[in-house]
Amino acid sequence: MSGDRKDDHVRLATEQNRGRARLNEFDDVRFVHHALGASDIDAVSLATRIGPLALPLPLYINGMTGGSESTALINRDLGIVAKETGVAIASGSMSPVFKDSSTTEGFRAIRDENPNGTVFANLSANASVDNARAAVDIMRADALQIHINSVQELVMPEGDRAFSHWPENIARIADALDVPVIVKEVGFGMSGGTVAQLAGLGVGIVDVSGRGGTDFAAIENARRTGADFSILSGWGQSAIVGLLDSRDAAAEANVSLLASGGVRTPLDAVRALALGARAVGVAGSFLRVLKDEGVDALIGEITRWTDQIRSIIALLGQTSVSGLAETDVVISGDVRDFCDARGIDTTRYARRSENRGGPRS
């Protein structure tokens, strides 16, 4: 049953990401072009750091799948892609391992194909400390992603219906593990208040994972045989507003922010990095390339992304990922409306270069 559900997720997520070019809230973020301000591409470093982890690239393959024969093959291929491109990679939720141990190898394929890369294991906020330790051991993981997904569970016909114990459980896991814990949404976004709460629970890395990418409310609704629950499709915040809402709380608590959800292009990735993300995760669009065109095509696609991220950083006059915090960004549309309602001053982002050494040309 779990394997069937995982196969359904892959099929529906792939369909959602075919032909995906629609506008989303990343389009409300524009860079100010300074015509004489570009840096040399050869001087750009893409290295970044999330919590205690050093990453060679600010891009990672986000958690997707596992738990069936077909998804084991996807994980094997994603492991190959991660090794060849150097990006970090997260597994899909490893909950099936603790219901059927025969699924273990299908997750471990990621590590087997990518023995020296950065790998994140993945479990739900319901996981026990023992299972969290076991997941990290199975994957020889560098960190554990804990996904929080109350919206998805509510729409899922067989989903959980109790969530109030999650904060206490996350704190227990964060305290018990020897590797960092990354808490992520599954596409419904984070608020600054949630980031501050997670910091208090001992979590040092948060993926704001917003709406605009794979819509798990829509996926679970498509699997329902009971009453339609499509009213929750599109629920939550985008990654962009999640970053803006969370940035002050993250800075105060020394939390590293990640961004995922609705990242369509290398330019979207740079937009997120400029608004405070230390790295950017992509799942659905990479899955679509892998399913439709194969491993070599996805290696080529990720290589293109990293080359273009480097080029855009140089165009913006920077030589590092962290330097993007000095770029001038104009925020408009629905994102600005959200920020106005939340008391976030967007004008400070538009003249950041002046505040850090004078106006550019």
Summary of the structure (lengths in Angstrom):
residues: 361
radius of gyration: 19.5
end to end distance: 60.4
largest distance: 61.0
contacts: 1325
relative contact order: 0.17
helix: 50%
strand: 14%
